[in-house]
């Protein structure tokens, strides 16, 4: 949020975090990725269950995986095979308008007009190739876990992205991989008792990539928070 001032380095990392959709081919060493995951694993989790499981891909392994899942998409496989829905159906306001806005803002930057299905398909393939990032994560969870562990998982993922920013790296959490659970599971030998949560791209931003000019908006705290017991701030926000 451009109008929020960072008060320290931690806040600077949070405020500079963006979903980057174009990366330089510059590699990220394994020890760097392992360090980011070690830092992220300090995320809080209920009774310290630590429900996250991660597969980190780079080099030839990443290339083979991206090719396999892209081929599955282009062949029309598993289009309705999502194991856990990401959005409610139907999606209601104000969330529907927010989703539509970011979608059309991004497509505008990419030169994709309404109804240009082939260009849209090509963009999905770019998603499935981690937007050219040198590191791709696939994150899974024991399918018996309930919503509390999924909340914990969200904090773990956020920690990865913030720790990456502190190292000059960027990231993009990607739900698209959860749409192809059978393919992802087969390509990476993931057991049936694990649910695909998401993927994440990690790397160095390509500042020339059109998609990286996307600027998203955030609602300020006063619009979604009730402040009680703060002197003159009671009931502010609703």
C-alpha positions as a printed Julia matrix, in Angstrom:
238×3 Matrix{Float64}:
   0.0     0.0     0.0
   1.81    3.08   -1.28
   0.2     5.37    1.29
   1.32    3.29    4.29
   4.79    4.11    5.58
   7.05    1.3     6.75
   8.31    1.94   10.28
  11.06   -0.72   10.19
  12.69   -3.31    7.95
  10.09   -5.96    8.74
   7.26   -3.69    7.65
   9.24   -2.71    4.54
   9.45   -6.38    3.56
   5.71   -6.83    4.12
   4.71   -3.7     2.21
   7.0    -4.49   -0.71
   5.66   -8.04   -1.1
   3.87   -8.48   -4.42
   2.73  -11.39   -6.52
   5.46  -11.28   -9.16
   4.55  -12.86  -12.5
   7.82  -12.66  -14.42
  11.31  -13.69  -13.28
  14.92  -13.46  -14.36
  16.74  -16.74  -15.14
  19.14  -16.03  -12.26
  19.32  -19.19  -10.09
  18.53  -19.34   -6.38
  20.79  -21.76   -4.47
  19.32  -24.65   -2.51
  20.76  -23.38    0.77
  18.93  -20.08    0.29
  15.62  -21.86   -0.3
  16.22  -24.13    2.66
  16.96  -21.12    4.86
  13.73  -19.41    3.76
  11.76  -22.54    4.65
  13.51  -22.84    8.02
  12.6   -19.22    8.78
   9.02  -19.71    7.56
   8.61  -22.78    9.75
   8.61  -20.49   12.79
   5.01  -19.67   11.83
   2.57  -20.34   14.65
   0.62  -23.57   14.45
  -1.99  -24.99   16.79
  -0.33  -27.22   19.43
   2.84  -26.99   17.29
   1.53  -29.48   14.71
   3.47  -27.81   11.85
   1.2   -29.16    9.06
   3.26  -27.96    6.09
   4.93  -30.29    3.61
   6.93  -28.89    0.69
   8.55  -30.1    -2.51
  11.12  -27.6    -3.84
  11.94  -27.81   -7.55
  14.71  -26.26   -9.61
  16.72  -27.0   -12.76
  15.8   -30.08  -14.79
  13.35  -31.31  -12.16
  11.42  -28.05  -12.38
  11.47  -28.11  -16.18
  10.12  -31.67  -16.32
   7.38  -30.91  -13.83
   6.29  -27.73  -15.63
   6.2   -29.56  -18.96
   4.12  -32.37  -17.52
   1.5   -30.23  -15.83
   1.31  -27.86  -18.82
   0.71  -30.79  -21.16
  -2.05  -32.03  -18.86
  -3.76  -28.63  -18.98
  -3.47  -28.32  -22.75
  -4.93  -31.8   -23.19
  -7.98  -30.81  -21.15
  -7.25  -33.11  -18.22
  -8.77  -32.67  -14.76
 -10.57  -29.41  -15.39
 -13.07  -30.16  -12.59
 -10.81  -32.14  -10.27
 -10.15  -29.51   -7.57
 -10.03  -31.26   -4.2
 -10.9   -28.2    -2.11
 -12.59  -25.16   -3.6
 -10.63  -21.92   -3.26
 -13.66  -19.64   -3.77
 -17.31  -19.98   -2.78
 -19.74  -20.64   -5.61
 -21.34  -18.38   -6.54
 -18.88  -15.69   -5.5
 -20.64  -12.71   -3.93
 -19.88   -9.02   -3.37
 -17.62   -7.29   -2.58
 -15.32  -10.19   -3.4
 -16.64  -10.74   -6.91
 -15.85   -7.16   -7.96
 -12.38   -7.32   -6.43
 -11.6   -10.55   -8.26
 -12.89   -9.2   -11.56
 -10.9    -5.99  -11.22
  -7.55   -7.65  -10.67
  -8.28  -10.12  -13.46
  -9.06   -7.48  -16.06
  -6.27   -5.19  -14.84
  -3.8    -8.04  -15.36
  -5.24   -9.02  -18.73
  -5.05   -5.4   -19.81
  -1.33   -5.3   -19.08
  -0.88   -8.56  -21.0
  -2.92   -7.39  -23.99
  -5.62  -10.01  -23.49
  -9.09   -8.83  -24.47
 -12.39  -10.33  -23.38
 -13.06  -13.54  -25.28
  -9.48  -14.14  -26.44
  -9.45  -17.71  -25.18
  -6.18  -18.78  -26.76
  -4.32  -15.91  -25.09
  -6.0   -16.81  -21.81
  -4.87  -20.42  -22.2
  -1.33  -19.26  -22.89
  -1.4   -17.24  -19.69
  -2.48  -20.32  -17.71
   0.5   -22.18  -19.18
   2.75  -19.37  -17.95
   1.19  -19.91  -14.51
   1.97  -23.61  -14.71
   5.56  -22.73  -15.59
   5.91  -20.59  -12.45
   6.22  -17.51  -14.69
   9.8   -18.51  -15.47
  10.94  -18.54  -11.84
  14.08  -20.59  -11.09
  12.45  -22.2    -8.04
   8.98  -23.66   -7.76
   7.39  -25.04   -4.61
   4.51  -27.46   -4.32
   2.89  -27.34   -0.89
   0.77  -30.17    0.48
  -1.04  -31.05    3.67
  -2.3   -34.26    5.27
  -5.86  -34.42    3.97
  -7.19  -35.28    7.43
  -6.27  -31.84    8.74
  -9.05  -29.35    9.4
  -9.42  -25.59    8.95
  -7.14  -24.69   11.87
  -4.15  -26.29   10.17
  -5.04  -24.56    6.89
  -4.98  -21.23    8.73
  -1.56  -22.15   10.12
  -0.45  -23.03    6.6
  -1.38  -19.56    5.39
   0.93  -18.02    7.98
   3.73  -20.35    6.85
   3.26  -19.29    3.22
   3.25  -15.62    4.18
   6.47  -16.14    6.11
   8.13  -17.57    3.0
   7.17  -14.54    0.91
   8.28  -12.02    3.56
  11.56  -13.83    4.23
  12.14  -13.85    0.46
  11.64  -10.08    0.26
  14.18   -9.59    3.05
  16.69  -11.42    0.84
  15.88   -9.38   -2.27
  13.76  -12.17   -3.75
  10.17  -12.14   -4.93
   7.44  -14.74   -4.95
   3.96  -15.62   -6.11
   1.64  -18.03   -4.31
  -0.23  -20.01   -6.96
  -3.51  -21.86   -6.4
  -3.55  -23.09  -10.01
  -1.63  -26.27   -9.18
  -4.45  -27.41   -6.9
  -6.61  -27.63  -10.02
  -4.54  -30.57  -11.3
  -4.1   -32.77   -8.22
  -3.88  -36.07  -10.1
  -1.21  -34.81  -12.47
   0.8   -33.07   -9.75
   0.57  -36.14   -7.53
   1.73  -38.48  -10.31
   4.6   -36.27  -11.48
   5.99  -35.77   -7.97
   5.03  -39.12   -6.41
   2.82  -37.48   -3.78
   0.74  -39.98   -1.78
  -3.05  -39.96   -1.91
  -3.32  -38.97    1.75
  -1.9   -35.51    0.97
  -3.94  -32.64   -0.49
  -2.31  -30.19   -2.9
  -2.53  -26.77   -1.21
  -0.79  -24.54   -3.77
   2.46  -23.79   -5.52
   4.81  -20.87   -5.04
   7.29  -19.25   -7.42
  10.5   -17.82   -5.95
  13.12  -15.81   -7.79
  14.31  -12.38   -8.88
  11.78  -10.07  -10.51
  12.06   -9.35  -14.22
  11.17   -5.67  -14.15
  10.54   -5.67  -17.91
   7.69   -8.22  -17.63
   4.39   -6.39  -18.35
   2.5    -8.32  -15.65
   4.79   -6.92  -12.97
   3.4    -3.44  -13.54
   0.18   -4.6   -11.87
  -0.71   -2.58   -8.78
  -3.32   -4.01   -6.47
  -5.45   -2.05   -4.02
  -5.95   -2.79   -0.33
  -8.84   -1.72    1.86
  -7.62    0.27    4.87
  -8.07   -1.01    8.42
 -10.78    1.54    9.22
 -13.05   -0.16    6.68
 -12.81   -3.69    8.1
 -12.06   -3.19   11.81
 -14.11   -2.18   14.85
 -11.93   -0.3    17.33
 -13.29   -0.53   20.88
 -11.8     0.98   24.01
  -9.35    3.31   22.27
 -10.67    6.56   23.67
 -12.02    8.69   20.82
 -11.68    5.8    18.34
 -14.62    3.73   19.65
 -16.75    2.27   16.89
 -14.56    3.81   14.21
 -14.52    1.6    11.17
 -18.18    0.55   10.94
